[in-house]
């Protein structure tokens, strides 16, 4: 997980900002899915 995303998630949790947590969570899953697709394509 990128450092900037960790910091933003930590801040959102500390501020109990549910909307921000949801958005950042979606960003993480999108990032993770995109990178796993790239890795899969590179290993073929």
N, C-alpha and C positions, 0 to 999 in steps of 0.2 A: 504494500500500500504506500503510495507517495506520502512524503512527509507533510506536504501542504494539506493533504486530505485528512491525515491524522490530527493535525492541529485544529482544523476547522471542526472536525467531529468532536474533539475534546471540548472545544469552546461551546459548541451547540449543546452537548450533554450538561456541561456545567451551568449553562444558562437555561436549561430545560426547554430549549426551543424545538418543539416537536416537528414543526414544519421544516426547519433547517436540517434536522436529523433525517427526515424522510428524503429530502432532496439529495443530501450527501450520500445516503445509502443507495439511492438509485444511481448516482454517479459512479459509486464504487462497483456496483454490479455490472453496469455498462462497460466500465473500464476493464474489469476483470474478464468479462465475456469477449470483448474486442481483442484483448491480448491473448487469450487462450485460442481464439480462432487464428490469429497470426502465427502463434507457435505451432499449431496443428498444420497449417499450410507450409511452414518452413521445414517440417520434419518429413514431408512426403517425398 
